[in-house]
C-alpha cells in the first residue's frame, strides 16, 4: 500500500512539473514575440530620427509605416 502511494505521489509530481514546464515554455514564446516587436519599433524610430542620412531609398520597409 505504501509503495502504491509513493508511486501516485511521484506521478503527481511528474505531471505537475510537466504542466509548469509547458507554461514556462509558452511564457518564453510570448515574451520573445513581444521583445521582437519592441525591437522593431526601436529600430524604426532610431532610423527615422537620423536626419543626416536619407534611408528611405535603401530601406523599402520604411515606406510601409
PDB file with SEQRES, HELIX, SHEET and CRYST1 records, atoms N, CA, C and O in Angstrom:
SEQRES   1 A   65  UNK UNK UNK UNK UNK UNK UNK UNK UNK UNK UNK UNK UNK          
SEQRES   2 A   65  UNK UNK UNK UNK UNK UNK UNK UNK UNK UNK UNK UNK UNK          
SEQRES   3 A   65  UNK UNK UNK UNK UNK UNK UNK UNK UNK UNK UNK UNK UNK          
SEQRES   4 A   65  UNK UNK UNK UNK UNK UNK UNK UNK UNK UNK UNK UNK UNK          
SEQRES   5 A   65  UNK UNK UNK UNK UNK UNK UNK UNK UNK UNK UNK UNK UNK          
HELIX    1 AA1 UNK A    2  UNK A   49  1                                  48    
HELIX    2 AA2 UNK A   60  UNK A   64  5                                   5    
CRYST1    1.000    1.000    1.000  90.00  90.00  90.00 P 1           1          
ATOM      1  N   UNK A   1       0.828  -1.191   0.000  1.00  0.00           N  
ATOM      2  CA  UNK A   1       0.000   0.000   0.000  1.00  0.00           C  
ATOM      3  C   UNK A   1       0.872   1.255   0.000  1.00  0.00           C  
ATOM      4  O   UNK A   1       0.575   2.235  -0.683  1.00  0.00           O  
ATOM      5  N   UNK A   2       1.955   1.205   0.779  1.00  0.00           N  
ATOM      6  CA  UNK A   2       2.838   2.350   0.868  1.00  0.00           C  
ATOM      7  C   UNK A   2       3.524   2.618  -0.471  1.00  0.00           C  
ATOM      8  O   UNK A   2       3.687   3.769  -0.875  1.00  0.00           O  
ATOM      9  N   UNK A   3       3.919   1.553  -1.149  1.00  0.00           N  
ATOM     10  CA  UNK A   3       4.556   1.697  -2.464  1.00  0.00           C  
ATOM     11  C   UNK A   3       3.591   2.307  -3.482  1.00  0.00           C  
ATOM     12  O   UNK A   3       3.990   3.116  -4.319  1.00  0.00           O  
ATOM     13  N   UNK A   4       2.340   1.916  -3.401  1.00  0.00           N  
ATOM     14  CA  UNK A   4       1.342   2.463  -4.329  1.00  0.00           C  
ATOM     15  C   UNK A   4       1.168   3.961  -4.106  1.00  0.00           C  
ATOM     16  O   UNK A   4       1.044   4.719  -5.067  1.00  0.00           O  
ATOM     17  N   UNK A   5       1.158   4.390  -2.856  1.00  0.00           N  
ATOM     18  CA  UNK A   5       1.032   5.819  -2.553  1.00  0.00           C  
ATOM     19  C   UNK A   5       2.254   6.602  -3.030  1.00  0.00           C  
ATOM     20  O   UNK A   5       2.133   7.716  -3.539  1.00  0.00           O  
ATOM     21  N   UNK A   6       3.434   5.998  -2.859  1.00  0.00           N  
ATOM     22  CA  UNK A   6       4.653   6.659  -3.322  1.00  0.00           C  
ATOM     23  C   UNK A   6       4.639   6.813  -4.843  1.00  0.00           C  
ATOM     24  O   UNK A   6       5.034   7.848  -5.379  1.00  0.00           O  
ATOM     25  N   UNK A   7       4.179   5.771  -5.523  1.00  0.00           N  
ATOM     26  CA  UNK A   7       4.114   5.830  -6.986  1.00  0.00           C  
ATOM     27  C   UNK A   7       3.116   6.899  -7.440  1.00  0.00           C  
ATOM     28  O   UNK A   7       3.384   7.639  -8.386  1.00  0.00           O  
ATOM     29  N   UNK A   8       1.967   6.977  -6.763  1.00  0.00           N  
ATOM     30  CA  UNK A   8       0.973   8.004  -7.096  1.00  0.00           C  
ATOM     31  C   UNK A   8       1.550   9.403  -6.886  1.00  0.00           C  
ATOM     32  O   UNK A   8       1.333  10.309  -7.691  1.00  0.00           O  
ATOM     33  N   UNK A   9       2.284   9.557  -5.795  1.00  0.00           N  
ATOM     34  CA  UNK A   9       2.873  10.860  -5.498  1.00  0.00           C  
ATOM     35  C   UNK A   9       3.936  11.227  -6.540  1.00  0.00           C  
ATOM     36  O   UNK A   9       4.006  12.378  -6.972  1.00  0.00           O  
ATOM     37  N   UNK A  10       4.758  10.260  -6.941  1.00  0.00           N  
ATOM     38  CA  UNK A  10       5.756  10.507  -7.981  1.00  0.00           C  
ATOM     39  C   UNK A  10       5.082  10.904  -9.286  1.00  0.00           C  
ATOM     40  O   UNK A  10       5.508  11.842  -9.959  1.00  0.00           O  
ATOM     41  N   UNK A  11       4.023  10.178  -9.634  1.00  0.00           N  
ATOM     42  CA  UNK A  11       3.302  10.502 -10.869  1.00  0.00           C  
ATOM     43  C   UNK A  11       2.695  11.902 -10.807  1.00  0.00           C  
ATOM     44  O   UNK A  11       2.710  12.637 -11.794  1.00  0.00           O  
ATOM     45  N   UNK A  12       2.163  12.263  -9.641  1.00  0.00           N  
ATOM     46  CA  UNK A  12       1.561  13.587  -9.469  1.00  0.00           C  
ATOM     47  C   UNK A  12       2.626  14.678  -9.632  1.00  0.00           C  
ATOM     48  O   UNK A  12       2.395  15.681 -10.307  1.00  0.00           O  
ATOM     49  N   UNK A  13       3.790  14.476  -9.011  1.00  0.00           N  
ATOM     50  CA  UNK A  13       4.869  15.457  -9.125  1.00  0.00           C  
ATOM     51  C   UNK A  13       5.334  15.585 -10.573  1.00  0.00           C  
ATOM     52  O   UNK A  13       5.585  16.691 -11.053  1.00  0.00           O  
ATOM     53  N   UNK A  14       5.449  14.464 -11.261  1.00  0.00           N  
ATOM     54  CA  UNK A  14       5.869  14.491 -12.660  1.00  0.00           C  
ATOM     55  C   UNK A  14       4.856  15.233 -13.512  1.00  0.00           C  
ATOM     56  O   UNK A  14       5.233  16.036 -14.366  1.00  0.00           O  
ATOM     57  N   UNK A  15       3.585  14.977 -13.294  1.00  0.00           N  
ATOM     58  CA  UNK A  15       2.530  15.652 -14.055  1.00  0.00           C  
ATOM     59  C   UNK A  15       2.546  17.157 -13.788  1.00  0.00           C  
ATOM     60  O   UNK A  15       2.445  17.960 -14.716  1.00  0.00           O  
ATOM     61  N   UNK A  16       2.672  17.530 -12.521  1.00  0.00           N  
ATOM     62  CA  UNK A  16       2.705  18.951 -12.171  1.00  0.00           C  
ATOM     63  C   UNK A  16       3.925  19.641 -12.779  1.00  0.00           C  
ATOM     64  O   UNK A  16       3.823  20.757 -13.288  1.00  0.00           O  
ATOM     65  N   UNK A  17       5.074  18.977 -12.725  1.00  0.00           N  
ATOM     66  CA  UNK A  17       6.291  19.557 -13.288  1.00  0.00           C  
ATOM     67  C   UNK A  17       6.158  19.718 -14.796  1.00  0.00           C  
ATOM     68  O   UNK A  17       6.622  20.713 -15.353  1.00  0.00           O  
ATOM     69  N   UNK A  18       5.534  18.757 -15.459  1.00  0.00           N  
ATOM     70  CA  UNK A  18       5.334  18.846 -16.902  1.00  0.00           C  
ATOM     71  C   UNK A  18       4.435  20.024 -17.246  1.00  0.00           C  
ATOM     72  O   UNK A  18       4.703  20.753 -18.200  1.00  0.00           O  
ATOM     73  N   UNK A  19       3.373  20.213 -16.476  1.00  0.00           N  
ATOM     74  CA  UNK A  19       2.476  21.349 -16.717  1.00  0.00           C  
ATOM     75  C   UNK A  19       3.197  22.674 -16.514  1.00  0.00           C  
ATOM     76  O   UNK A  19       3.026  23.604 -17.303  1.00  0.00           O  
ATOM     77  N   UNK A  20       3.996  22.761 -15.467  1.00  0.00           N  
ATOM     78  CA  UNK A  20       4.727  24.002 -15.192  1.00  0.00           C  
ATOM     79  C   UNK A  20       5.747  24.273 -16.287  1.00  0.00           C  
ATOM     80  O   UNK A  20       5.895  25.414 -16.724  1.00  0.00           O  
ATOM     81  N   UNK A  21       6.451  23.242 -16.733  1.00  0.00           N  
ATOM     82  CA  UNK A  21       7.421  23.420 -17.819  1.00  0.00           C  
ATOM     83  C   UNK A  21       6.730  23.883 -19.093  1.00  0.00           C  
ATOM     84  O   UNK A  21       7.265  24.723 -19.818  1.00  0.00           O  
ATOM     85  N   UNK A  22       5.561  23.351 -19.369  1.00  0.00           N  
ATOM     86  CA  UNK A  22       4.804  23.767 -20.549  1.00  0.00           C  
ATOM     87  C   UNK A  22       4.399  25.240 -20.435  1.00  0.00           C  
ATOM     88  O   UNK A  22       4.461  25.988 -21.410  1.00  0.00           O  
ATOM     89  N   UNK A  23       3.985  25.643 -19.235  1.00  0.00           N  
ATOM     90  CA  UNK A  23       3.622  27.045 -19.000  1.00  0.00           C  
ATOM     91  C   UNK A  23       4.819  27.960 -19.211  1.00  0.00           C  
ATOM     92  O   UNK A  23       4.698  29.006 -19.850  1.00  0.00           O  
ATOM     93  N   UNK A  24       5.968  27.574 -18.679  1.00  0.00           N  
ATOM     94  CA  UNK A  24       7.171  28.385 -18.847  1.00  0.00           C  
ATOM     95  C   UNK A  24       7.548  28.502 -20.321  1.00  0.00           C  
ATOM     96  O   UNK A  24       7.935  29.580 -20.771  1.00  0.00           O  
ATOM     97  N   UNK A  25       7.442  27.427 -21.067  1.00  0.00           N  
ATOM     98  CA  UNK A  25       7.761  27.465 -22.493  1.00  0.00           C  
ATOM     99  C   UNK A  25       6.828  28.421 -23.226  1.00  0.00           C  
ATOM    100  O   UNK A  25       7.274  29.182 -24.084  1.00  0.00           O  
ATOM    101  N   UNK A  26       5.538  28.390 -22.900  1.00  0.00           N  
ATOM    102  CA  UNK A  26       4.591  29.311 -23.531  1.00  0.00           C  
ATOM    103  C   UNK A  26       4.903  30.757 -23.165  1.00  0.00           C  
ATOM    104  O   UNK A  26       4.833  31.642 -24.017  1.00  0.00           O  
ATOM    105  N   UNK A  27       5.247  31.002 -21.904  1.00  0.00           N  
ATOM    106  CA  UNK A  27       5.596  32.362 -21.486  1.00  0.00           C  
ATOM    107  C   UNK A  27       6.819  32.874 -22.231  1.00  0.00           C  
ATOM    108  O   UNK A  27       6.858  34.032 -22.646  1.00  0.00           O  
ATOM    109  N   UNK A  28       7.812  32.017 -22.400  1.00  0.00           N  
ATOM    110  CA  UNK A  28       9.027  32.417 -23.109  1.00  0.00           C  
ATOM    111  C   UNK A  28       8.703  32.764 -24.553  1.00  0.00           C  
ATOM    112  O   UNK A  28       9.230  33.743 -25.082  1.00  0.00           O  
ATOM    113  N   UNK A  29       7.844  31.978 -25.204  1.00  0.00           N  
ATOM    114  CA  UNK A  29       7.465  32.270 -26.588  1.00  0.00           C  
ATOM    115  C   UNK A  29       6.789  33.624 -26.700  1.00  0.00           C  
ATOM    116  O   UNK A  29       7.114  34.411 -27.589  1.00  0.00           O  
ATOM    117  N   UNK A  30       5.842  33.903 -25.799  1.00  0.00           N  
ATOM    118  CA  UNK A  30       5.111  35.168 -25.859  1.00  0.00           C  
ATOM    119  C   UNK A  30       6.029  36.352 -25.563  1.00  0.00           C  
ATOM    120  O   UNK A  30       5.920  37.399 -26.202  1.00  0.00           O  
ATOM    121  N   UNK A  31       6.930  36.190 -24.600  1.00  0.00           N  
ATOM    122  CA  UNK A  31       7.872  37.262 -24.289  1.00  0.00           C  
ATOM    123  C   UNK A  31       8.808  37.508 -25.461  1.00  0.00           C  
ATOM    124  O   UNK A  31       9.170  38.653 -25.734  1.00  0.00           O  
ATOM    125  N   UNK A  32       9.202  36.457 -26.150  1.00  0.00           N  
ATOM    126  CA  UNK A  32      10.092  36.577 -27.291  1.00  0.00           C  
ATOM    127  C   UNK A  32       9.422  37.378 -28.407  1.00  0.00           C  
ATOM    128  O   UNK A  32      10.051  38.245 -29.013  1.00  0.00           O  
ATOM    129  N   UNK A  33       8.164  37.093 -28.676  1.00  0.00           N  
ATOM    130  CA  UNK A  33       7.425  37.815 -29.710  1.00  0.00           C  
ATOM    131  C   UNK A  33       7.304  39.286 -29.335  1.00  0.00           C  
ATOM    132  O   UNK A  33       7.509  40.161 -30.176  1.00  0.00           O  
ATOM    133  N   UNK A  34       6.975  39.559 -28.085  1.00  0.00           N  
ATOM    134  CA  UNK A  34       6.832  40.944 -27.635  1.00  0.00           C  
ATOM    135  C   UNK A  34       8.168  41.683 -27.705  1.00  0.00           C  
ATOM    136  O   UNK A  34       8.214  42.851 -28.090  1.00  0.00           O  
ATOM    137  N   UNK A  35       9.244  41.009 -27.336  1.00  0.00           N  
ATOM    138  CA  UNK A  35      10.565  41.636 -27.381  1.00  0.00           C  
ATOM    139  C   UNK A  35      10.954  41.990 -28.812  1.00  0.00           C  
ATOM    140  O   UNK A  35      11.506  43.063 -29.058  1.00  0.00           O  
ATOM    141  N   UNK A  36      10.671  41.099 -29.752  1.00  0.00           N  
ATOM    142  CA  UNK A  36      10.984  41.388 -31.149  1.00  0.00           C  
ATOM    143  C   UNK A  36      10.152  42.555 -31.670  1.00  0.00           C  
ATOM    144  O   UNK A  36      10.653  43.378 -32.436  1.00  0.00           O  
ATOM    145  N   UNK A  37       8.900  42.633 -31.267  1.00  0.00           N  
ATOM    146  CA  UNK A  37       8.051  43.753 -31.695  1.00  0.00           C  
ATOM    147  C   UNK A  37       8.600  45.071 -31.152  1.00  0.00           C  
ATOM    148  O   UNK A  37       8.647  46.065 -31.876  1.00  0.00           O  
ATOM    149  N   UNK A  38       9.010  45.086 -29.900  1.00  0.00           N  
ATOM    150  CA  UNK A  38       9.596  46.305 -29.330  1.00  0.00           C  
ATOM    151  C   UNK A  38      10.888  46.677 -30.047  1.00  0.00           C  
ATOM    152  O   UNK A  38      11.159  47.858 -30.264  1.00  0.00           O  
ATOM    153  N   UNK A  39      11.677  45.688 -30.411  1.00  0.00           N  
ATOM    154  CA  UNK A  39      12.933  45.955 -31.110  1.00  0.00           C  
ATOM    155  C   UNK A  39      12.667  46.570 -32.476  1.00  0.00           C  
ATOM    156  O   UNK A  39      13.376  47.487 -32.891  1.00  0.00           O  
ATOM    157  N   UNK A  40      11.650  46.074 -33.179  1.00  0.00           N  
ATOM    158  CA  UNK A  40      11.316  46.644 -34.488  1.00  0.00           C  
ATOM    159  C   UNK A  40      10.917  48.107 -34.359  1.00  0.00           C  
ATOM    160  O   UNK A  40      11.328  48.940 -35.167  1.00  0.00           O  
ATOM    161  N   UNK A  41      10.120  48.420 -33.352  1.00  0.00           N  
ATOM    162  CA  UNK A  41       9.702  49.806 -33.127  1.00  0.00           C  
ATOM    163  C   UNK A  41      10.917  50.672 -32.810  1.00  0.00           C  
ATOM    164  O   UNK A  41      11.031  51.790 -33.313  1.00  0.00           O  
ATOM    165  N   UNK A  42      11.812  50.167 -31.989  1.00  0.00           N  
ATOM    166  CA  UNK A  42      13.005  50.926 -31.616  1.00  0.00           C  
ATOM    167  C   UNK A  42      13.893  51.181 -32.828  1.00  0.00           C  
ATOM    168  O   UNK A  42      14.381  52.296 -33.011  1.00  0.00           O  
ATOM    169  N   UNK A  43      14.107  50.173 -33.651  1.00  0.00           N  
ATOM    170  CA  UNK A  43      14.940  50.328 -34.847  1.00  0.00           C  
ATOM    171  C   UNK A  43      14.334  51.358 -35.781  1.00  0.00           C  
ATOM    172  O   UNK A  43      15.033  52.230 -36.296  1.00  0.00           O  
ATOM    173  N   UNK A  44      13.034  51.255 -35.997  1.00  0.00           N  
ATOM    174  CA  UNK A  44      12.359  52.197 -36.886  1.00  0.00           C  
ATOM    175  C   UNK A  44      12.499  53.625 -36.376  1.00  0.00           C  
ATOM    176  O   UNK A  44      12.791  54.535 -37.152  1.00  0.00           O  
ATOM    177  N   UNK A  45      12.297  53.827 -35.100  1.00  0.00           N  
ATOM    178  CA  UNK A  45      12.379  55.181 -34.557  1.00  0.00           C  
ATOM    179  C   UNK A  45      13.804  55.723 -34.636  1.00  0.00           C  
ATOM    180  O   UNK A  45      13.995  56.908 -34.910  1.00  0.00           O  
ATOM    181  N   UNK A  46      14.804  54.882 -34.402  1.00  0.00           N  
ATOM    182  CA  UNK A  46      16.185  55.348 -34.496  1.00  0.00           C  
ATOM    183  C   UNK A  46      16.554  55.708 -35.926  1.00  0.00           C  
ATOM    184  O   UNK A  46      17.256  56.694 -36.151  1.00  0.00           O  
ATOM    185  N   UNK A  47      16.096  54.933 -36.886  1.00  0.00           N  
ATOM    186  CA  UNK A  47      16.405  55.217 -38.287  1.00  0.00           C  
ATOM    187  C   UNK A  47      15.702  56.493 -38.735  1.00  0.00           C  
ATOM    188  O   UNK A  47      16.296  57.314 -39.434  1.00  0.00           O  
ATOM    189  N   UNK A  48      14.456  56.666 -38.343  1.00  0.00           N  
ATOM    190  CA  UNK A  48      13.714  57.850 -38.759  1.00  0.00           C  
ATOM    191  C   UNK A  48      14.205  59.111 -38.054  1.00  0.00           C  
ATOM    192  O   UNK A  48      14.070  60.207 -38.599  1.00  0.00           O  
ATOM    193  N   UNK A  49      14.767  58.981 -36.862  1.00  0.00           N  
ATOM    194  CA  UNK A  49      15.276  60.146 -36.137  1.00  0.00           C  
ATOM    195  C   UNK A  49      16.572  60.670 -36.737  1.00  0.00           C  
ATOM    196  O   UNK A  49      16.911  61.838 -36.548  1.00  0.00           O  
ATOM    197  N   UNK A  50      17.298  59.826 -37.453  1.00  0.00           N  
ATOM    198  CA  UNK A  50      18.559  60.251 -38.050  1.00  0.00           C  
ATOM    199  C   UNK A  50      18.253  61.072 -39.297  1.00  0.00           C  
ATOM    200  O   UNK A  50      17.928  60.516 -40.346  1.00  0.00           O  
ATOM    201  N   UNK A  51      18.357  62.387 -39.185  1.00  0.00           N  
ATOM    202  CA  UNK A  51      18.004  63.292 -40.284  1.00  0.00           C  
ATOM    203  C   UNK A  51      19.156  63.493 -41.270  1.00  0.00           C  
ATOM    204  O   UNK A  51      18.941  64.009 -42.367  1.00  0.00           O  
ATOM    205  N   UNK A  52      20.354  63.100 -40.903  1.00  0.00           N  
ATOM    206  CA  UNK A  52      21.507  63.358 -41.754  1.00  0.00           C  
ATOM    207  C   UNK A  52      21.587  62.389 -42.928  1.00  0.00           C  
ATOM    208  O   UNK A  52      22.141  62.729 -43.973  1.00  0.00           O  
ATOM    209  N   UNK A  53      21.047  61.207 -42.770  1.00  0.00           N  
ATOM    210  CA  UNK A  53      21.104  60.198 -43.828  1.00  0.00           C  
ATOM    211  C   UNK A  53      19.680  59.855 -44.228  1.00  0.00           C  
ATOM    212  O   UNK A  53      18.836  59.583 -43.374  1.00  0.00           O  
ATOM    213  N   UNK A  54      19.415  59.868 -45.532  1.00  0.00           N  
ATOM    214  CA  UNK A  54      18.081  59.522 -46.023  1.00  0.00           C  
ATOM    215  C   UNK A  54      18.056  58.023 -46.319  1.00  0.00           C  
ATOM    216  O   UNK A  54      18.589  57.563 -47.329  1.00  0.00           O  
ATOM    217  N   UNK A  55      17.427  57.278 -45.417  1.00  0.00           N  
ATOM    218  CA  UNK A  55      17.388  55.826 -45.547  1.00  0.00           C  
ATOM    219  C   UNK A  55      16.221  55.342 -46.401  1.00  0.00           C  
ATOM    220  O   UNK A  55      16.171  54.164 -46.753  1.00  0.00           O  
ATOM    221  N   UNK A  56      15.299  56.206 -46.734  1.00  0.00           N  
ATOM    222  CA  UNK A  56      14.070  55.742 -47.386  1.00  0.00           C  
ATOM    223  C   UNK A  56      14.331  55.101 -48.742  1.00  0.00           C  
ATOM    224  O   UNK A  56      13.576  54.220 -49.156  1.00  0.00           O  
ATOM    225  N   UNK A  57      15.362  55.512 -49.432  1.00  0.00           N  
ATOM    226  CA  UNK A  57      15.673  54.902 -50.720  1.00  0.00           C  
ATOM    227  C   UNK A  57      16.297  53.524 -50.595  1.00  0.00           C  
ATOM    228  O   UNK A  57      16.237  52.723 -51.528  1.00  0.00           O  
ATOM    229  N   UNK A  58      16.886  53.250 -49.461  1.00  0.00           N  
ATOM    230  CA  UNK A  58      17.607  51.992 -49.266  1.00  0.00           C  
ATOM    231  C   UNK A  58      16.818  50.970 -48.466  1.00  0.00           C  
ATOM    232  O   UNK A  58      17.054  49.766 -48.575  1.00  0.00           O  
ATOM    233  N   UNK A  59      15.889  51.449 -47.672  1.00  0.00           N  
ATOM    234  CA  UNK A  59      15.106  50.555 -46.817  1.00  0.00           C  
ATOM    235  C   UNK A  59      13.638  50.676 -47.190  1.00  0.00           C  
ATOM    236  O   UNK A  59      12.926  51.554 -46.702  1.00  0.00           O  
ATOM    237  N   UNK A  60      13.205  49.792 -48.052  1.00  0.00           N  
ATOM    238  CA  UNK A  60      11.828  49.862 -48.551  1.00  0.00           C  
ATOM    239  C   UNK A  60      10.800  49.658 -47.438  1.00  0.00           C  
ATOM    240  O   UNK A  60       9.671  50.134 -47.551  1.00  0.00           O  
ATOM    241  N   UNK A  61      11.170  48.967 -46.382  1.00  0.00           N  
ATOM    242  CA  UNK A  61      10.216  48.697 -45.311  1.00  0.00           C  
ATOM    243  C   UNK A  61       9.854  49.958 -44.546  1.00  0.00           C  
ATOM    244  O   UNK A  61       8.859  49.975 -43.822  1.00  0.00           O  
ATOM    245  N   UNK A  62      10.652  51.025 -44.696  1.00  0.00           N  
ATOM    246  CA  UNK A  62      10.315  52.282 -44.025  1.00  0.00           C  
ATOM    247  C   UNK A  62       9.072  52.924 -44.626  1.00  0.00           C  
ATOM    248  O   UNK A  62       8.346  53.639 -43.935  1.00  0.00           O  
ATOM    249  N   UNK A  63       8.828  52.676 -45.884  1.00  0.00           N  
ATOM    250  CA  UNK A  63       7.687  53.297 -46.562  1.00  0.00           C  
ATOM    251  C   UNK A  63       6.356  52.735 -46.090  1.00  0.00           C  
ATOM    252  O   UNK A  63       5.321  53.387 -46.233  1.00  0.00           O  
ATOM    253  N   UNK A  64       6.374  51.544 -45.534  1.00  0.00           N  
ATOM    254  CA  UNK A  64       5.123  50.915 -45.094  1.00  0.00           C  
ATOM    255  C   UNK A  64       4.586  51.528 -43.817  1.00  0.00           C  
ATOM    256  O   UNK A  64       3.409  51.353 -43.500  1.00  0.00           O  
ATOM    257  N   UNK A  65       5.419  52.244 -43.075  1.00  0.00           N  
ATOM    258  CA  UNK A  65       4.996  52.743 -41.767  1.00  0.00           C  
ATOM    259  C   UNK A  65       4.534  54.155 -41.838  1.00  0.00           C  
ATOM    260  O   UNK A  65       4.143  54.728 -40.821  1.00  0.00           O  
TER     261      UNK A  65                                                      
END                                                                             
